[in-house]
Amino acid sequence: MLIREAVAEDWPRIWPFWHRIVAAAETYAWDPDTSEEDARALWMSPAKRVFVAEDDTGSVVGSAYVTPNYGGPAAHVANAGFMVDPDRAGQGIGRALAEHVLTAAKAAGYRSMVFNAVVETNPAVALWTSLGFTVLGTVPRAYEHPRHGPVGLHIMYKSLS
């Protein structure tokens, strides 16, 4: 698997799984009806450093970004987002992207990373925990999950120093 910086031409290969994941409304606190134009602006924003994971055939199977979570005196705190093609789940793509983004964030001078709204039923919670993230708190019943009903949103944190 190759993980590299994304280029604008990667978006048409990210959009199908991005849309599928967000439309399912199980893991992201983004509008399930987000248009492709708005999704591209959100994911591929110039403020973000975006990566893609390609399999050995050159297919884009995942994407991630790192960006400042805050500005000014707190700009050393990173935020990140991750998407893996659901058809490729369980193949280590998410872990590889996460390790890559954590390394890139640390190299860029970020001292910590925070996730603001991790749906508590998201299977990725186990991945983040295994990579050293801790749950700082949970906003109870903050997310209307289509299968589980109201569930919490975790705020997760990891020091990079």
Disulfide bonds with the S-S distance in Angstrom:
none
